[in-house]
Amino acid sequence: MFDKFSDRHIGVTNPEDLKAMLAVIGVKSVDELIAQVIPQSIRLKQPLALPQGMSEYEFANHIQALAAKNRTLRSFIGMGYYPCAVPAAIILMRSRHSSNWVISSS
């Protein structure tokens, strides 16, 4: 029944299944359902300006082109500790030795 990714994630595509789902929920259409569950104040006023969809092959080429723009920069991971300002709240938590707060010193 759900062999394809789109069938599992896009929603009900069979008109009879959609009709049955809406009947169980008690609404006449998907638009009515949306009107009942999503507050007007958070709905978009106009459709999103999205580019045309891509095939999997087109997307693979697109993401590869984006990745090619990455630059290797210097990593500071594992370079040691440098003094820094520690907020008073953190110092207070350390002084209480609360088992609820674990602060790594490395």
Secondary structure, 3 states (H helix, E strand, C coil): CCCCHHHHHCCCCCHHHHHHHHHHHCCCCHHHHHHHHCCHHHCCCCCCCCCCCCCHHHHHHHHHHHHHCCCCCCCCCCCCCCCCCCCHHHHHHHHHCCCCCCCCCC
